Amino acid sequence: FRNNEWKRSSFMARAATLLMVVLQSSAEQAHFLFGGDVSHDLQATASQKILSFGYSFLVLIVVATYTANLAAFLTLSGANDYISSMNDAIDKGISLCVHEVLMKDLKRVWPKATFINASQATFSQASVREDPNLAMLELYDNKTCSAIVTGFIDIRNDVQLMENFCNRSLVKSGEPVLEFPIGYPIRKEYMAAISH
């Protein structure tokens, strides 16, 4: 409408024009909000913009549904046999396979826990005899222990061992079971650079 036409038009024509402008601009803004990667044509007709808005809203719903289902799938809400900490293992009375070198220190720190020494494995293969992690896996497979206490770095640095743990659905959980605090004497001016 030009100025004169707008003044001479009826109330219904003005209302319809304003409604169309509001609807088009709302559709444009909603399309920008929901559309993401959907193309947008500023010269499109109102019906094309409404159709594009509907498609953009559908994209939003599909992405939100996928995200929600993925989050629900990845959470361990129903895992009853999950051990989140050493206190949890002690409370459940679970036996833990450990390397024989750590046995003494673990018993000192966790006197109520049930530890199984990795050297008790039957060594079904020669490689198991040489690698305590494989020995603990053998004890786990024989149901001698229900969980394994080992160094995370040992597993992370050995792809085959990592696959063995993953195939058995063994995961890292909770806080460290055993820590050895180490202190180094250092000059005061170097403390800030080394401390974290």
C-alpha atoms as a printed R data frame, in Angstrom:
    type eleno elety resid chain resno       x       y      z
1   ATOM     1    CA   PHE     A     1   0.000   0.000  0.000
2   ATOM     2    CA   ARG     A     2   1.013   3.547 -0.646
3   ATOM     3    CA   ASN     A     3   0.157   6.253  1.907
4   ATOM     4    CA   ASN     A     4  -3.045   7.291  0.136
5   ATOM     5    CA   GLU     A     5  -4.139   3.707 -0.465
6   ATOM     6    CA   TRP     A     6  -3.497   2.820  3.175
7   ATOM     7    CA   LYS     A     7  -5.618   5.726  4.410
8   ATOM     8    CA   ARG     A     8  -8.460   4.937  2.000
9   ATOM     9    CA   SER     A     9  -8.455   1.171  2.590
10  ATOM    10    CA   SER     A    10 -10.997  -0.501  4.831
11  ATOM    11    CA   PHE     A    11 -10.268  -1.686  8.345
12  ATOM    12    CA   MET     A    12 -10.358  -5.324  7.214
13  ATOM    13    CA   ALA     A    13  -7.798  -4.680  4.463
14  ATOM    14    CA   ARG     A    14  -5.485  -2.968  6.949
15  ATOM    15    CA   ALA     A    15  -5.906  -5.762  9.488
16  ATOM    16    CA   ALA     A    16  -5.241  -8.405  6.820
17  ATOM    17    CA   THR     A    17  -2.115  -6.556  5.647
18  ATOM    18    CA   LEU     A    18  -0.770  -6.183  9.184
19  ATOM    19    CA   LEU     A    19  -1.517  -9.825  9.953
20  ATOM    20    CA   MET     A    20   0.329 -10.909  6.791
21  ATOM    21    CA   VAL     A    21   3.360  -8.762  7.673
22  ATOM    22    CA   VAL     A    22   3.434 -10.106 11.238
23  ATOM    23    CA   LEU     A    23   3.022 -13.684  9.999
24  ATOM    24    CA   GLN     A    24   5.780 -13.311  7.388
25  ATOM    25    CA   SER     A    25   8.254 -11.714  9.775
26  ATOM    26    CA   SER     A    26   7.438 -14.318 12.469
27  ATOM    27    CA   ALA     A    27   7.981 -17.089  9.943
28  ATOM    28    CA   GLU     A    28  11.307 -15.540  8.900
29  ATOM    29    CA   GLN     A    29  12.530 -15.193 12.468
30  ATOM    30    CA   ALA     A    30  11.367 -18.697 13.426
31  ATOM    31    CA   HIS     A    31  13.049 -20.049 10.322
32  ATOM    32    CA   PHE     A    32  16.314 -18.367 11.297
33  ATOM    33    CA   LEU     A    33  15.926 -19.765 14.822
34  ATOM    34    CA   PHE     A    34  14.953 -23.353 13.991
35  ATOM    35    CA   GLY     A    35  16.314 -23.816 10.496
36  ATOM    36    CA   GLY     A    36  20.012 -24.163 11.141
37  ATOM    37    CA   ASP     A    37  21.252 -25.209  7.711
38  ATOM    38    CA   VAL     A    38  17.972 -24.827  5.788
39  ATOM    39    CA   SER     A    39  18.228 -22.269  2.980
40  ATOM    40    CA   HIS     A    40  16.160 -19.096  3.202
41  ATOM    41    CA   ASP     A    41  14.796 -16.870  0.456
42  ATOM    42    CA   LEU     A    42  13.806 -13.344  1.507
43  ATOM    43    CA   GLN     A    43  11.766 -12.888 -1.706
44  ATOM    44    CA   ALA     A    44   9.652 -16.005 -1.122
45  ATOM    45    CA   THR     A    45   5.893 -15.775 -0.898
46  ATOM    46    CA   ALA     A    46   4.060 -16.098  2.401
47  ATOM    47    CA   SER     A    47   3.020 -19.689  1.684
48  ATOM    48    CA   GLN     A    48   6.613 -20.660  0.868
49  ATOM    49    CA   LYS     A    49   7.808 -19.061  4.102
50  ATOM    50    CA   ILE     A    50   5.168 -20.905  6.121
51  ATOM    51    CA   LEU     A    51   6.116 -24.183  4.442
52  ATOM    52    CA   SER     A    52   9.796 -23.479  5.103
53  ATOM    53    CA   PHE     A    53   8.961 -22.649  8.734
54  ATOM    54    CA   GLY     A    54   7.170 -25.984  9.071
55  ATOM    55    CA   TYR     A    55  10.150 -27.832  7.644
56  ATOM    56    CA   SER     A    56  12.508 -25.945  9.981
57  ATOM    57    CA   PHE     A    57  10.323 -26.830 12.962
58  ATOM    58    CA   LEU     A    58  10.353 -30.481 11.860
59  ATOM    59    CA   VAL     A    59  14.166 -30.374 11.740
60  ATOM    60    CA   LEU     A    60  14.186 -28.928 15.262
61  ATOM    61    CA   ILE     A    61  11.898 -31.702 16.567
62  ATOM    62    CA   VAL     A    62  13.936 -34.475 14.906
63  ATOM    63    CA   VAL     A    63  17.251 -33.153 16.249
64  ATOM    64    CA   ALA     A    64  15.821 -32.678 19.762
65  ATOM    65    CA   THR     A    65  14.343 -36.199 19.725
66  ATOM    66    CA   TYR     A    66  17.625 -37.711 18.554
67  ATOM    67    CA   THR     A    67  19.552 -35.854 21.268
68  ATOM    68    CA   ALA     A    68  17.131 -36.934 23.991
69  ATOM    69    CA   ASN     A    69  17.176 -40.577 22.882
70  ATOM    70    CA   LEU     A    70  20.970 -40.578 22.684
71  ATOM    71    CA   ALA     A    71  21.244 -39.140 26.189
72  ATOM    72    CA   ALA     A    72  18.790 -41.736 27.514
73  ATOM    73    CA   PHE     A    73  20.693 -44.535 25.800
74  ATOM    74    CA   LEU     A    74  24.092 -43.449 27.119
75  ATOM    75    CA   THR     A    75  23.084 -43.059 30.760
76  ATOM    76    CA   LEU     A    76  23.439 -46.044 33.069
77  ATOM    77    CA   SER     A    77  20.195 -45.629 34.970
78  ATOM    78    CA   GLY     A    78  19.434 -49.325 35.321
79  ATOM    79    CA   ALA     A    79  22.911 -50.719 35.944
80  ATOM    80    CA   ASN     A    80  22.691 -52.482 39.313
81  ATOM    81    CA   ASP     A    81  26.097 -54.153 39.075
82  ATOM    82    CA   TYR     A    82  27.957 -50.884 38.482
83  ATOM    83    CA   ILE     A    83  30.632 -50.173 41.101
84  ATOM    84    CA   SER     A    84  31.172 -46.451 41.514
85  ATOM    85    CA   SER     A    85  33.806 -46.473 44.272
86  ATOM    86    CA   MET     A    86  35.807 -48.675 46.631
87  ATOM    87    CA   ASN     A    87  33.269 -48.036 49.383
88  ATOM    88    CA   ASP     A    88  30.566 -49.267 47.015
89  ATOM    89    CA   ALA     A    89  32.584 -52.446 46.314
90  ATOM    90    CA   ILE     A    90  33.099 -53.009 50.058
91  ATOM    91    CA   ASP     A    91  29.397 -52.463 50.801
92  ATOM    92    CA   LYS     A    92  28.392 -54.949 48.069
93  ATOM    93    CA   GLY     A    93  31.009 -57.489 49.219
94  ATOM    94    CA   ILE     A    94  32.619 -57.689 45.804
95  ATOM    95    CA   SER     A    95  35.969 -59.412 45.328
96  ATOM    96    CA   LEU     A    96  38.563 -57.369 43.441
97  ATOM    97    CA   CYS     A    97  41.439 -58.684 41.334
98  ATOM    98    CA   VAL     A    98  44.682 -56.800 41.922
99  ATOM    99    CA   HIS     A    99  48.329 -56.981 40.939
100 ATOM   100    CA   GLU     A   100  50.400 -58.676 43.638
101 ATOM   101    CA   VAL     A   101  52.698 -55.638 43.903
102 ATOM   102    CA   LEU     A   102  49.760 -53.476 45.037
103 ATOM   103    CA   MET     A   103  48.244 -56.041 47.388
104 ATOM   104    CA   LYS     A   104  50.019 -54.892 50.568
105 ATOM   105    CA   ASP     A   105  49.266 -51.183 50.036
106 ATOM   106    CA   LEU     A   106  45.650 -51.821 49.057
107 ATOM   107    CA   LYS     A   107  45.047 -53.953 52.147
108 ATOM   108    CA   ARG     A   108  46.526 -51.184 54.280
109 ATOM   109    CA   VAL     A   109  44.308 -48.474 52.770
110 ATOM   110    CA   TRP     A   110  41.163 -50.631 52.368
111 ATOM   111    CA   PRO     A   111  41.284 -53.257 55.151
112 ATOM   112    CA   LYS     A   112  37.604 -54.286 54.726
113 ATOM   113    CA   ALA     A   113  37.876 -54.979 50.983
114 ATOM   114    CA   THR     A   114  38.232 -58.474 49.500
115 ATOM   115    CA   PHE     A   115  41.257 -58.620 47.202
116 ATOM   116    CA   ILE     A   116  42.284 -61.523 44.956
117 ATOM   117    CA   ASN     A   117  45.960 -61.695 44.007
118 ATOM   118    CA   ALA     A   118  46.579 -61.876 40.237
119 ATOM   119    CA   SER     A   119  49.251 -64.520 40.809
120 ATOM   120    CA   GLN     A   120  46.429 -66.961 41.723
121 ATOM   121    CA   ALA     A   121  45.437 -67.256 38.046
122 ATOM   122    CA   THR     A   122  45.795 -70.689 36.429
123 ATOM   123    CA   PHE     A   123  47.721 -69.194 33.486
124 ATOM   124    CA   SER     A   124  45.834 -70.828 30.626
125 ATOM   125    CA   GLN     A   125  48.261 -69.171 28.183
126 ATOM   126    CA   ALA     A   126  51.956 -68.369 28.437
127 ATOM   127    CA   SER     A   127  51.268 -64.663 27.794
128 ATOM   128    CA   VAL     A   128  49.013 -64.514 30.865
129 ATOM   129    CA   ARG     A   129  51.920 -65.578 33.086
130 ATOM   130    CA   GLU     A   130  53.945 -62.571 31.916
131 ATOM   131    CA   ASP     A   131  51.217 -59.901 32.078
132 ATOM   132    CA   PRO     A   132  49.399 -59.380 35.394
133 ATOM   133    CA   ASN     A   133  46.553 -57.556 33.623
134 ATOM   134    CA   LEU     A   134  45.871 -60.639 31.498
135 ATOM   135    CA   ALA     A   135  46.054 -62.757 34.653
136 ATOM   136    CA   MET     A   136  43.432 -60.534 36.290
137 ATOM   137    CA   LEU     A   137  41.251 -60.830 33.183
138 ATOM   138    CA   GLU     A   138  41.515 -64.617 33.439
139 ATOM   139    CA   LEU     A   139  40.430 -64.470 37.077
140 ATOM   140    CA   TYR     A   140  37.564 -62.190 36.076
141 ATOM   141    CA   ASP     A   141  36.492 -64.575 33.293
142 ATOM   142    CA   ASN     A   142  36.552 -67.496 35.758
143 ATOM   143    CA   LYS     A   143  34.324 -65.427 38.088
144 ATOM   144    CA   THR     A   144  36.972 -65.518 40.828
145 ATOM   145    CA   CYS     A   145  36.601 -61.744 41.122
146 ATOM   146    CA   SER     A   146  33.857 -59.335 40.061
147 ATOM   147    CA   ALA     A   147  36.013 -56.286 39.304
148 ATOM   148    CA   ILE     A   148  39.621 -55.414 38.510
149 ATOM   149    CA   VAL     A   149  41.805 -52.784 40.175
150 ATOM   150    CA   THR     A   150  44.571 -51.704 37.830
151 ATOM   151    CA   GLY     A   151  46.285 -48.606 36.528
152 ATOM   152    CA   PHE     A   152  44.280 -46.665 33.966
153 ATOM   153    CA   ILE     A   153  47.446 -45.660 32.090
154 ATOM   154    CA   ASP     A   154  48.425 -49.334 31.681
155 ATOM   155    CA   ILE     A   155  45.154 -50.004 29.874
156 ATOM   156    CA   ARG     A   156  45.097 -46.791 27.869
157 ATOM   157    CA   ASN     A   157  48.609 -47.393 26.495
158 ATOM   158    CA   ASP     A   158  47.929 -50.949 25.330
159 ATOM   159    CA   VAL     A   159  45.343 -51.223 22.538
160 ATOM   160    CA   GLN     A   160  44.936 -55.006 22.862
161 ATOM   161    CA   LEU     A   161  44.439 -54.755 26.612
162 ATOM   162    CA   MET     A   162  41.965 -51.905 26.102
163 ATOM   163    CA   GLU     A   163  39.978 -54.093 23.692
164 ATOM   164    CA   ASN     A   164  40.013 -56.936 26.233
165 ATOM   165    CA   PHE     A   165  38.560 -54.629 28.886
166 ATOM   166    CA   CYS     A   166  35.976 -53.171 26.482
167 ATOM   167    CA   ASN     A   167  34.859 -56.617 25.280
168 ATOM   168    CA   ARG     A   168  34.072 -57.514 28.894
169 ATOM   169    CA   SER     A   169  32.269 -54.188 29.506
170 ATOM   170    CA   LEU     A   170  34.826 -53.197 32.133
171 ATOM   171    CA   VAL     A   171  34.934 -49.427 32.566
172 ATOM   172    CA   LYS     A   172  36.849 -46.915 34.647
173 ATOM   173    CA   SER     A   173  34.742 -45.802 37.567
174 ATOM   174    CA   GLY     A   174  35.009 -43.540 40.552
175 ATOM   175    CA   GLU     A   175  37.992 -41.958 42.179
176 ATOM   176    CA   PRO     A   176  41.497 -43.463 42.342
177 ATOM   177    CA   VAL     A   177  41.715 -46.495 44.629
178 ATOM   178    CA   LEU     A   178  45.331 -45.959 45.616
179 ATOM   179    CA   GLU     A   179  47.404 -42.804 45.468
180 ATOM   180    CA   PHE     A   180  51.036 -42.178 46.276
181 ATOM   181    CA   PRO     A   181  51.609 -38.483 46.967
182 ATOM   182    CA   ILE     A   182  55.048 -37.387 45.870
183 ATOM   183    CA   GLY     A   183  56.760 -34.155 46.848
184 ATOM   184    CA   TYR     A   184  59.809 -32.550 45.297
185 ATOM   185    CA   PRO     A   185  61.920 -29.891 46.974
186 ATOM   186    CA   ILE     A   186  61.780 -26.766 44.858
187 ATOM   187    CA   ARG     A   187  62.801 -23.129 45.091
188 ATOM   188    CA   LYS     A   188  60.066 -20.626 45.878
189 ATOM   189    CA   GLU     A   189  60.313 -18.711 42.597
190 ATOM   190    CA   TYR     A   190  59.609 -21.889 40.547
191 ATOM   191    CA   MET     A   191  56.575 -23.053 42.560
192 ATOM   192    CA   ALA     A   192  53.914 -21.240 40.519
193 ATOM   193    CA   ALA     A   193  55.188 -22.635 37.227
194 ATOM   194    CA   ILE     A   194  55.155 -26.255 38.431
195 ATOM   195    CA   SER     A   195  52.083 -26.245 40.675
196 ATOM   196    CA   HIS     A   196  48.689 -27.024 39.158
